[in-house]
Amino acid sequence: MNFHPPTLSDGFPVAAQDHRDQFFVIGASAAVFAIACALPALTFQTLSGMEQSWYGGMIFLLGWMGALVGQFGWFANLLLLGSWVSAGFRWRPGAVLFAVGALLIAAQSFALFGEAIPADEGGVNKLTLMRLMPGFYFWIASIVIALAGGFFVRGRK
């Protein structure tokens, strides 16, 4: 009798094993996103002329409050998460559409250049955006990677 013990790969169908493409897309985008959180992203000037640099991680934690002043760019993170989840489930249209939406909403961040942003709860101090720093560009790059990668995710069968 010729008996061969089953190998680990015999237990799974081939289609279930081939998920490298979507995990590469998600991993690359998430890695660039993590770099964005570790770098300075925005530089503001106070009314007294002092400059403050905000790191991406701080913006990630507090950026949702931008909706209180009409700034919705932070919500692109939710759509980026939707793109990652869609890619993970191999839903190509969702991965691409969520990433496109994230990029469009993130573009609203450029409107910060003309706004005075409250720096405290009383609205006494104001901040003015002076320049975008590398963290901002890495954040945009993470969305672009998710968008480009969405086209390479194999659809469900």
C-alpha positions as CSV (number, residue, x, y, z in Angstrom):
1,M,0.0,0.0,0.0
2,N,1.4,3.4,-1.0
3,F,0.2,5.9,1.6
4,H,1.5,9.5,1.7
5,P,0.6,11.7,4.6
6,P,-1.3,14.9,3.7
7,T,0.8,18.0,3.5
8,L,-0.4,21.3,5.0
9,S,-1.2,22.7,1.6
10,D,-3.4,19.7,0.7
11,G,-6.0,20.8,3.2
12,F,-6.8,24.1,1.6
13,P,-8.0,24.8,-1.9
14,V,-5.6,26.7,-4.1
15,A,-7.9,29.8,-4.2
16,A,-7.9,30.0,-0.5
17,Q,-4.1,30.1,-0.4
18,D,-3.6,32.9,-2.9
19,H,-4.3,36.0,-0.9
20,R,-0.9,37.6,-1.2
21,D,-2.0,40.4,-3.5
22,Q,-4.6,41.9,-1.2
23,F,-2.4,41.5,1.9
24,F,0.5,43.2,0.1
25,V,-1.7,46.1,-0.8
26,I,-3.2,46.4,2.7
27,G,0.3,46.0,4.3
28,A,2.0,48.5,2.1
29,S,-0.7,51.1,2.5
30,A,-0.9,50.5,6.3
31,A,2.9,50.8,6.6
32,V,3.0,54.1,4.8
33,F,0.0,55.2,7.0
34,A,2.0,54.3,10.1
35,I,5.0,56.3,8.9
36,A,2.6,59.2,8.3
37,C,1.5,59.0,11.9
38,A,5.1,59.1,13.1
39,L,6.1,62.2,11.1
40,P,5.2,65.9,11.5
41,A,2.3,66.5,9.2
42,L,1.1,70.1,9.5
43,T,2.8,73.3,10.7
44,F,0.6,76.0,12.1
45,Q,1.3,79.6,13.2
46,T,-0.4,81.0,16.3
47,L,-1.6,84.6,16.6
48,S,1.7,85.4,18.5
49,G,3.7,84.2,15.5
50,M,5.0,80.9,17.1
51,E,5.0,77.9,14.9
52,Q,3.6,74.5,16.0
53,S,4.2,71.3,14.2
54,W,1.6,68.6,14.6
55,Y,2.5,65.0,14.1
56,G,0.3,62.7,12.1
57,G,-0.5,60.5,15.1
58,M,-1.9,63.5,17.0
59,I,-4.0,64.5,14.0
60,F,-5.2,60.9,13.6
61,L,-6.4,61.0,17.3
62,L,-7.9,64.5,17.3
63,G,-8.7,65.2,13.6
64,W,-12.3,64.2,13.9
65,M,-12.9,67.4,15.7
66,G,-12.2,69.3,12.5
67,A,-15.8,68.6,11.6
68,L,-16.7,71.2,14.2
69,V,-15.1,73.9,12.0
70,G,-16.1,72.5,8.7
71,Q,-13.0,70.4,8.0
72,F,-13.8,66.9,7.0
73,G,-10.4,65.6,5.7
74,W,-9.9,63.3,8.7
75,F,-12.9,61.3,7.7
76,A,-10.9,60.0,4.7
77,N,-9.3,57.7,7.2
78,L,-12.6,55.9,7.6
79,L,-12.9,55.4,3.9
80,L,-9.3,54.2,3.7
81,L,-10.2,51.6,6.3
82,G,-13.1,50.6,4.1
83,S,-10.7,50.2,1.2
84,W,-8.5,48.0,3.3
85,V,-11.4,45.8,4.5
86,S,-12.7,45.6,0.9
87,A,-9.3,44.5,-0.4
88,G,-9.1,42.0,2.4
89,F,-12.4,40.5,1.3
90,R,-11.2,40.7,-2.3
91,W,-14.0,43.1,-3.3
92,R,-12.2,45.1,-6.0
93,P,-15.0,47.7,-6.7
94,G,-15.3,48.5,-3.0
95,A,-11.5,48.7,-2.5
96,V,-11.2,51.2,-5.5
97,L,-14.3,53.2,-4.7
98,F,-13.5,53.6,-1.0
99,A,-10.0,54.7,-1.9
100,V,-11.3,57.2,-4.5
101,G,-13.7,58.6,-1.9
102,A,-10.9,58.8,0.6
103,L,-8.7,60.7,-1.8
104,L,-11.4,63.2,-2.6
105,I,-12.2,63.8,1.0
106,A,-8.5,64.1,1.9
107,A,-8.2,66.8,-0.7
108,Q,-10.5,69.0,1.4
109,S,-7.5,69.3,3.8
110,F,-6.0,71.9,1.4
111,A,-8.8,74.2,2.3
112,L,-7.2,74.6,5.7
113,F,-4.8,77.2,4.2
114,G,-7.4,79.9,4.2
115,E,-9.0,79.2,7.5
116,A,-8.4,80.4,11.1
117,I,-8.7,77.3,13.3
118,P,-9.7,77.7,16.9
119,A,-6.7,76.7,19.1
120,D,-8.7,76.4,22.4
121,E,-12.2,75.8,23.6
122,G,-13.0,79.5,23.9
123,G,-12.0,80.4,20.4
124,V,-9.6,83.1,21.7
125,N,-6.5,81.7,20.1
126,K,-6.4,80.8,16.4
127,L,-4.1,78.7,14.3
128,T,-3.2,79.3,10.7
129,L,-1.8,76.5,8.5
130,M,1.6,77.5,7.2
131,R,2.9,74.4,5.4
132,L,2.3,70.7,4.8
133,M,5.0,68.5,6.2
134,P,6.1,65.0,5.2
135,G,3.6,63.2,7.3
136,F,0.8,64.7,5.3
137,Y,2.3,63.5,2.0
138,F,2.8,60.0,3.4
139,W,-0.9,60.0,4.5
140,I,-1.9,60.9,0.9
141,A,0.5,58.3,-0.4
142,S,-1.1,55.6,1.8
143,I,-4.4,56.4,0.1
144,V,-2.9,56.4,-3.4
145,I,-1.3,53.0,-2.7
146,A,-4.7,51.6,-1.6
147,L,-6.2,53.1,-4.7
148,A,-3.6,51.7,-7.1
149,G,-3.5,48.4,-5.3
150,G,-7.3,48.1,-5.5
151,F,-6.9,47.5,-9.2
152,F,-4.6,44.6,-8.6
153,V,-6.7,42.8,-6.0
154,R,-8.2,39.7,-7.5
155,G,-11.9,39.7,-7.4
156,R,-14.0,37.0,-5.7
157,K,-14.9,33.9,-7.7
